[in-house]
Amino acid sequence: MKTIQQLFYCVLLCITSLTCFSQDVALWEQFNGRYDFTVVGNTLNPLENNPNSFCTIFTTSSESLNLQPNDEIEKAYIYWAGSGTGDLEIKLNGQIVTSERNFPMFKNNLDYFSAYADVTAIVQATGNGLYTVSELDLLSAITDTGYCINRTNFGGWAIVVVFKNDSLPLNQLNVYDGLQAVSSAQNNLTLTLNNLNVVDNIGAKLGFIAWEGDATLANQETFKFNGFDLTNELNPLGNAFNSTNSFTGSSQLYNMDLDVYNIESFIEIGNPIATIELTSLQDFVMISTVISKLNNQLPDATVSFEIPEFECNSRILNVNYTVFNVNSTDNLPAGIPVSIFANDTYINTFFTQNLIPIGGNEMGNIQFTIPSSVPADFELKFIVDQGENGLGIQKELNEDNNQFSQDISLYFFPAVNPLENLKSCNLKFGKGFFDLTNIENAVKINPEDIVSIYNSFEDATEEINPVTNLSQYEVHQTPKEIFVRVTNNRCYSITSLLLEVKNCPPIIYNLVTANNDGPNDTFYIEGLRDIFENFKLEIYNRWGNLVWEGNHQTEDWNGFATKGPRIMGDKVTPGTYYYILNLNDPDYNKALTGFIHVTN
């Protein structure tokens, strides 16, 4: 299915002025080196439409490309144009070509169009030979009586071929495109060609693709460059757009022009801008493409750098960079400055060390420090051919491609809160269980940081063997230091805390059944032995007489008296007894006292 673009938006935008330009003719592509160009194309009109009244058009036409044996095709762009809103899918030598950029125009209360596609692969594969455009179907559009009545029914195509040859001088080729027009309603059009590098004028030429010009309709029709009229044998003064092809010498390229002019006498050396002026008091002419060729020899410095590897908590950067001299026509001398900026803060300037040939580069490394005033996230910029004063020292083919930048993020150790030591009850000989689950929230300041706990500093550094049982972490000997690693997306901090045990108050069970049946046979105090190693325990009867005394070296009291008037070894009578427990511990200055119930 053919693609026909209905450009209703153009009509809506232009309904008041009845004129619509989709895009001014402007720079599309630049080539620097041993390049030249040619243009090959053909019309779809069977005759010139002005003296002849016809409402028909071909859908196919052909033309041959004839390059020299050592010409190597670099790029090929096809442009096609015609009446109507546009057939945007055609075939070139049987291969489907779809428009990549469209240029609509509304003029004379009618639609016109131009389209573009890159056909480099097709032309490189084909080389010299016949090129046929087919299925460029504009018949349904030009049957609109408006085109036939005002004689603007037309269609055609042209391929701009850029080629290189080692025998050519060093040139700069600029391809400008868009779609603009002159007519009886708008007699004059001025185009500005920028980004020119005019070193000398030898061999300077200018080519263009224009549409709908009529050889028999010439009313003060001129084509000027920098104010000078351009003419040649095919294009006499006053009839610049006259269905001619300067590349083939044909004057039967009905209602389109493929012309080229020598502009050696009109180019201004050193001026990067030139003007083209089109004038027509009657003929409707659209221009879509302009190609300039200028002889020049200049370098073109560009620069790039690799994102450096960062050390945590450091503002020192080691950057690998490359200064290039590609797409150039002369060597880049040594000593070209390269300035470094962090955001808009000037950092440093260094200089290239060697002459860089055409197509070559120089690689190097530079170390510099980012000031503390620059935030951690910033844009790092290298600008070649710019010194600390902001000025360059080398004239280049392109003065607008000297900067290279990338976003940089410095990484710093995550900030942490200081941790308090943890204490747990002594479970004999310095053993204890600890709850480590609250350490994460206590230590980290940034909630996105990751926290892990380790038994040694080495494990924390290598991030191996993390503690997994955080709620019941068992320690067999205290004090013990554990290590907490806090990690952000690049760096980590390690802090530590001590796990310590304390002698918790013992739990006293106050029932003794001295019958040797197992349960409660002795006065048992949980958390006493192997913890309070200097304790002293005394048992008194209800009359205040000491009946038993013990310490860490004696067994638990089993209900037998060892002190007082009772016979040594006698079992005490059932009843209530009073105990005094001196822990002899700095944390417990007062004795623990209470009653014991003894039964048989």
Residue, then its C-alpha position, 0 to 999 in steps of 0.5 A: m500500500k502506498t503512503i500518501q500523507q494528507l497534510f491537513y495541518c499545513v492547510l490549517l496553519c496557513i489558511t490566513s496567509l495561504t503560504c506555508f513553509s515547512q522548513d527553511v533551507a539550512l545545513w544538513e550535513q558537512f564533509n571535510g576531506r578529499y570530497d566532491f559531489t555530483v547530482v543525478g536525477n530526472t523529471l516525471n513530466p513528459l513536457e514542460n507544463n507552461p506552454n503545454s496544457f496536460c494533466t498527466i505525469f509519469t510514475t517512473s523515470s531513469e538517469s545514469l550515474n557516471l563516476q570516475p574509476n577512483d571515485e569512492i561513494e561516501k554518501a547518497y541522499i535522494y530528494w523527490a518532489g511534486s504536486g500534492t501532499g506527497d507520495l512518501e514511499i517510492k522505489l529506487n532500482g526496485q527497492i522500497v525507499t520511505s521518506e525520512r524527512n518531509f517538507p510540505m508547502f502550501k502555495n497558490n492555494l495548493d499543496y506541494f511537497s519535497a521528501y528526503a531519504d538516505v540511500t547510501a547503501i543502495v548507491q554504494a552497492t550499485g555504483n555506476g549505472l542506471y538508476t530508476v525511480s518508480e512508483l512515484d505516483l502523483l497522478s491522483a494529485i495533479t488531476d486536481t484542476g488547480y494544478c493544471i490551470n496554473r500549470t504547476n503540475f510536476g514531479g521529479w527526483a534527484i540523488v546527491v552523491v558525495f564521493k571521495n578521491d585521493s587525487l582531489p584537493l582537501n575540500q569542505l562540502n556542505v549540504y543544505d536542505g529544506l523547502q522555500a519558494v519564490s513566485s509572483a506573490q513573493n518575488n524575492l527569497t534570500l537564503t543564508l549559508n552558514n558554517l562555511n570555511v573559506v580558506d581560498n577560492i580555488g575550485a569553489k562551486l555551488g550546486f542546487i536542486a530546484w523544482e517547477g521552473d519553466a524555461t518559457l516563463a522568464n520574467q527577471e528570474t535571477f539566481k545570485f550568490n553574495g550579490f553576484d548573478l550566477t549564469n552559464e551557457l545553460n542558464p542565461l541571465g534572467n532565466a535561471f530556472n529553466s529545466t536544465n541539468s548542468f551535470t549532463g548538459s540537458s535542457q529537457l529536465y522539464n520543470m526541475d533544475l539540477d545546476v552547478y556554478n563556479i563561484e570562485s570570483f564571488i566567495e569571500i575568503g574568511n567569511p563563514i556566511a554567504t547569501i543566495e538570492l532568488t528572484s522571480l516576478q512570475d515563475f513559481v520556483m521551489i528550492s530544496t537543496v543547496i550544495s557548496k564545495l570549498n577548497n580548504q585545509l584546516p584541522d578540527a579538534t574535538v575531545s572526549f574522555e572516559i568516566p573515571e574510576f572513583e576512590c571513595n571519599s576522594r575528590i581527586l580524579n584520574v581521567n583518560y582523555t582523547v583529543f581527535n583531529v577527525n573530519s579535518t583537512d589539515n594536521l592539528p599542531a601540538g600545544i592545543p589547550v584543553s580546559i576542564f570545568a566542573n559545572d561552570t567552575y574552572i579546574n585546570t588547563f593542559f596542552t596536547q603534546n604532539l602534532i595530530p595528523i588528519g584522522g588521528n588522535e592523541m590519548g593521555n591521562i590527567q589528574f586533578t582535584i574537584p573543589s569542595s565547593v562543587p557538589a558531589d553530582f556535577e557535569l564534567k566538561f572538557i573544552v579543546d582549543q580553549g584556554e583559561n581565558g576562554l579563548g582558542i588559539q587554532k582556527e578550525l573547520n568547525e568551531d562548534n564541536n570543541q566541548f565534551s561533557q558527562d555527568i559525574s557523581l562522586y562517592f563518599f563514605p556513608a555517615v553513621n551514628p555512634l553506637e553504644n555498647l550493648k550489655s546482657c546478663n552474665l550466663k556464667f564465665g562471661k557468656g551471654f545472649f545479645d539482641l542485635t536487631n536494633i543496631e541497623n536503625a541506630v547506626k544508619i543516617n541514610p535510610e537507603d544504606i545497607v547494614s550488616i554485622y561481622n565478627s571481625f574487621e577483616d570480615a567486614t572489609e571483605e564482606i564475608n561471614p556476616v552475622t545472621n542470628l541477630s535476635q539471639y547472638e551468643v557470645h562465649q567470652t566477653p567483652k567482645e567487639i563486633f563490627v558494623r558495615v554501612t554501605n551506600n551504592r558505592c562506598y562503605s563505613i565500618t564502625s564497632l561496638l562492644l558486647e559486655v555482660k553484667n551480673c544480673p540480680p540472682i533469682i532466689y527460690n525460697l522452698v526447700t524439701a529436704n527429703n532427697d526426692g529430687p525437686n527442691d532438695t536444696f536451696y537453689i539460687e539461679g544466676l549465682r554460682d560462676i557469676f558472683e564468685n565471692f558471694k557469702l550466704e548465711i541461714y538463720n533460724r527464727w530465733g536468729n541463730l546461724v544454722w548454715e554458712g556457705n560460699h562459692q566453694t560449698e554445696d547448696w544448702n540441703g536443710f542440714a545445720t552446720k552452725g549453732p547449737r545443733i549437732m553437726g550434720d543434723k537436719v533442721t526442723p521444718g519451718t521458716y528460716y531467714y537468709i542473708l546473701n552478700l554478693n560482694d559485687p560492686d554493683y550490689n552494695k546491699a545484701l539480699t535477704g528473705f525467708i526460706h520455707v523448709t519442709n520434709 
